[in-house]
Amino acid sequence: MENILRLSVKVDSFKYADGTEAISKINIGIQKGEFVGILGSNGSGKTTLLKIMDGLLKNFDGQAFLDGSDIARLSPKEIYKKVGLVFQNPDDQLFAATVFEDVAFGPINMGFSESEVISRVKNALSAVEMDGYSKKSIHNLSFGQKKRVCIAGLLAMGHEILLLDEPTAGLDPMGEYKMMNLLTKLNKDNGVTIVMATHSVDLVPLFLDRLYILSKGRIIRGGVPEEVFTVPEDMANVKLRLPQIAELIYRLKHEDNLSFGRIPLTIGEARREIVKFAGERR
């Protein structure tokens, strides 16, 4: 991961039309190649923050920068050459009859030649593991496939930064892991910088480089998952919980007095801690 700042957001305050303050005192930076999570309960301000990063909301007190340029001064075309937002519900984003038509819409409007459009669509569908679906009707796709097509549409336009609003919402457990594995592949293999808004605490430790907790429109904690997830009471205060495996080990340590050295966040880490603890007890 390169130490190059792609997105920088400083929001003193953003209020809705009725005067309600949605987010405030936000100051975060996204480095090139990072996979960053914005974790918060419903209504915490996650979607609003993503829309500011995408340039959809500009009437806020503060500044947002894309590669050092003030987003408020950039044209939509200048922004969308680099950044794209995937909505929580893919039906709000997809509109064409077929997969090819939907993914090709952006490149066509960017003025690329027919051969370049075809190449971009093919590469984008391949990147999201949707090869062979170009002629498929959008209405015949599963919910998870529709989300993949939304991502492909942004990749076909050349987006280097993906902003995703609850990308695993509405998916079954297997669908969640498939989506997260896809995003990890795009991040690690294709170099796509990803910012993901979510409330799925169990997936976060497995995939994300860095994490921010958003509560009542403010970032209250940030860092690698091991630094952010501390004790159940702190998470409960922001209407979240620890990952289930961390919750179990925390209670074994603090309520049953088992001497675990650290609180693991994944099954693999928990297994190593338990094996280590069992060996010490022999």
C-alpha positions in Angstrom: 0.0 0.0 0.0 1.4 3.3 -1.1 1.5 6.3 1.3 -0.4 8.6 -1.1 -3.5 10.5 0.1 -6.4 10.0 -2.3 -9.3 11.4 -0.2 -9.3 13.9 2.6 -12.5 15.0 4.3 -12.9 17.6 7.1 -16.5 18.4 7.9 -17.2 20.8 10.7 -20.9 20.4 10.2 -23.5 19.2 7.7 -27.2 19.9 8.4 -30.3 18.6 6.6 -32.8 21.1 5.2 -34.8 21.0 8.4 -31.8 22.0 10.4 -31.0 18.6 11.8 -27.2 18.1 12.1 -26.3 14.9 10.3 -22.5 14.8 10.8 -20.0 17.0 12.6 -16.3 17.2 13.5 -15.2 14.7 10.9 -11.5 14.5 9.9 -10.3 11.5 8.0 -7.9 10.6 5.2 -8.0 7.7 2.8 -4.6 6.4 1.4 -4.1 4.9 -2.0 -4.8 1.1 -1.9 -6.5 1.1 1.5 -9.6 -0.9 2.4 -11.4 1.3 5.0 -14.6 0.7 6.9 -17.0 3.3 8.3 -18.8 1.3 11.0 -22.0 2.6 12.6 -25.6 1.8 13.4 -28.5 2.9 11.3 -28.8 6.7 11.3 -25.2 7.3 12.4 -24.4 9.3 9.3 -22.5 6.8 7.2 -24.4 7.4 3.9 -24.1 11.2 4.3 -20.3 10.9 4.7 -20.0 8.7 1.6 -22.0 11.3 -0.4 -19.7 14.1 0.7 -16.7 11.9 -0.4 -18.4 11.4 -3.8 -19.2 15.1 -4.3 -23.0 14.6 -4.2 -23.3 16.8 -1.1 -21.4 20.1 -1.2 -23.3 22.4 1.1 -21.4 21.6 4.3 -19.0 23.5 6.6 -15.6 22.1 5.8 -13.6 20.8 2.8 -13.2 17.5 0.9 -10.2 16.8 -1.3 -9.7 14.3 -4.1 -6.0 13.9 -5.0 -5.3 17.3 -3.4 -8.1 19.1 -5.4 -11.1 20.6 -3.6 -14.1 18.4 -4.6 -16.4 21.4 -4.5 -14.4 23.0 -7.4 -14.3 19.8 -9.5 -16.9 19.1 -12.2 -18.9 15.8 -11.9 -16.9 14.4 -14.8 -13.6 15.1 -13.1 -14.9 13.4 -9.9 -16.5 10.4 -11.6 -13.4 9.6 -13.6 -11.9 8.5 -10.3 -14.6 7.9 -7.6 -17.9 6.1 -7.7 -20.6 5.3 -5.1 -22.4 2.0 -5.0 -25.8 2.5 -3.3 -27.2 0.1 -0.7 -30.0 -1.0 -3.0 -28.8 -1.9 -6.5 -32.3 -1.3 -7.9 -31.7 2.4 -7.2 -28.7 2.3 -9.5 -29.4 -0.1 -12.3 -31.7 1.0 -15.1 -30.8 -0.7 -18.4 -32.4 -3.8 -19.8 -29.3 -5.9 -20.0 -26.0 -6.2 -18.1 -24.0 -5.1 -21.0 -26.1 -2.0 -21.6 -25.9 -1.0 -17.9 -22.2 -1.4 -17.6 -21.5 0.2 -21.0 -23.6 3.3 -20.2 -20.8 5.2 -18.4 -18.0 4.5 -20.9 -20.3 5.4 -23.8 -21.1 8.8 -22.2 -17.4 9.3 -21.5 -16.8 9.3 -25.3 -14.9 6.0 -25.7 -14.9 4.2 -29.0 -17.1 1.1 -29.5 -14.2 -1.2 -29.3 -12.9 0.5 -26.1 -16.4 0.3 -24.5 -16.6 -3.4 -25.3 -13.2 -4.0 -23.9 -14.0 -2.1 -20.7 -17.3 -3.9 -20.1 -15.6 -7.3 -20.6 -12.8 -6.4 -18.2 -15.1 -5.0 -15.6 -17.4 -8.0 -15.7 -14.4 -10.3 -15.4 -13.2 -8.3 -12.4 -16.5 -8.9 -10.6 -16.7 -12.5 -11.7 -19.7 -12.0 -14.0 -18.1 -13.3 -17.2 -20.8 -14.6 -19.6 -23.6 -12.4 -18.1 -23.4 -9.5 -20.6 -26.6 -10.5 -22.4 -28.5 -11.4 -19.2 -31.6 -9.3 -18.3 -31.0 -7.2 -15.2 -34.4 -8.4 -13.9 -33.2 -12.0 -13.9 -30.2 -11.4 -11.7 -30.0 -12.2 -8.0 -29.7 -9.4 -5.5 -26.0 -10.1 -5.1 -25.4 -10.3 -8.9 -27.0 -6.9 -9.2 -24.6 -5.5 -6.7 -21.7 -6.9 -8.7 -23.1 -5.3 -11.9 -23.2 -1.9 -10.1 -19.6 -2.3 -9.1 -18.7 -3.3 -12.7 -20.4 -0.2 -14.1 -18.0 1.9 -12.0 -14.9 -0.1 -12.8 -15.8 0.2 -16.6 -15.6 4.0 -16.2 -12.1 3.7 -14.8 -12.9 4.4 -11.1 -9.9 3.9 -8.9 -11.9 4.6 -5.6 -15.1 2.7 -4.7 -17.4 4.0 -2.0 -19.9 1.3 -1.0 -23.0 1.8 1.2 -23.7 -1.4 3.0 -22.5 -3.7 0.2 -23.5 -6.9 2.1 -27.0 -5.7 3.1 -29.7 -8.0 1.8 -27.3 -10.9 1.2 -27.3 -14.3 2.9 -24.2 -15.3 4.9 -22.6 -17.0 1.9 -23.4 -14.0 -0.3 -21.8 -11.7 2.3 -18.5 -13.6 2.2 -18.6 -13.8 -1.6 -19.1 -10.0 -1.7 -16.3 -9.3 0.8 -13.9 -11.7 -1.0 -14.7 -10.0 -4.3 -14.0 -6.5 -2.8 -10.8 -7.8 -1.2 -9.7 -9.2 -4.6 -10.4 -5.8 -6.3 -8.5 -4.1 -3.5 -5.4 -6.4 -3.4 -5.1 -7.5 -7.0 -6.5 -4.6 -8.9 -5.3 -1.8 -6.6 -8.8 -0.3 -6.1 -9.1 1.9 -3.0 -12.3 1.0 -1.1 -14.3 2.8 1.5 -17.2 0.7 2.9 -20.0 1.8 5.2 -21.3 -1.1 7.2 -22.8 -2.2 10.5 -21.6 -5.8 10.1 -19.1 -6.1 12.9 -18.3 -9.8 12.2 -17.0 -9.2 8.7 -14.9 -6.2 9.6 -11.9 -7.9 11.3 -11.5 -10.4 8.4 -11.1 -7.9 5.6 -10.5 -4.3 6.5 -7.1 -2.5 6.9 -8.6 0.4 8.9 -11.8 1.2 10.6 -13.7 4.3 11.9 -16.6 4.1 14.2 -19.3 6.7 13.5 -21.9 7.5 16.1 -24.5 10.3 16.1 -22.6 11.9 13.2 -19.2 11.9 14.8 -16.1 9.7 14.5 -15.5 8.4 18.0 -12.7 6.0 17.3 -10.4 5.0 14.5 -7.5 2.6 13.8 -6.9 -1.0 12.9 -9.7 -3.3 14.1 -7.6 -4.6 17.0 -7.4 -1.0 18.3 -11.0 -0.1 17.7 -12.8 -3.1 19.2 -12.1 -2.9 22.9 -14.9 -3.9 25.4 -18.6 -4.7 25.0 -19.7 -1.7 27.0 -18.0 0.7 24.7 -19.5 -0.8 21.7 -23.0 -0.9 23.2 -22.8 2.8 23.9 -22.7 3.3 20.1 -25.4 0.7 19.4 -22.9 -1.9 18.2 -21.3 -5.0 19.6 -18.0 -6.8 19.5 -17.5 -9.5 16.8 -19.1 -12.7 18.2 -15.8 -14.5 18.7 -14.3 -11.5 20.5 -17.4 -11.3 22.8 -17.0 -14.9 23.7 -13.3 -14.7 24.6 -13.8 -11.4 26.4 -16.4 -13.0 28.7 -14.3 -16.1 29.3 -11.4 -13.8 30.3 -13.3 -11.3 32.5 -16.2 -13.3 33.8 -14.7 -16.8 34.0 -11.2 -15.7 34.9 -9.5 -17.6 32.0 -6.1 -16.0 31.4 -6.2 -15.2 27.7 -3.4 -12.9 26.7 -5.4 -10.9 24.1 -8.9 -10.7 22.7 -9.0 -12.3 19.3 -11.3 -11.0 16.5 -11.3 -14.0 14.2 -11.9 -17.7 14.6 -8.3 -18.4 13.6 -6.9 -16.0 16.2 -9.3 -17.4 18.8 -8.2 -21.0 18.0 -4.5 -20.1 18.5 -5.3 -18.4 21.9 -7.3 -21.4 23.1 -4.7 -23.9 22.0 -2.0 -21.7 23.8 -4.2 -21.4 26.9 -4.8 -25.2 26.9 -1.1 -25.9 26.6 -0.3 -23.7 29.5 -2.9 -25.4 31.7 -1.3 -28.9 31.2 
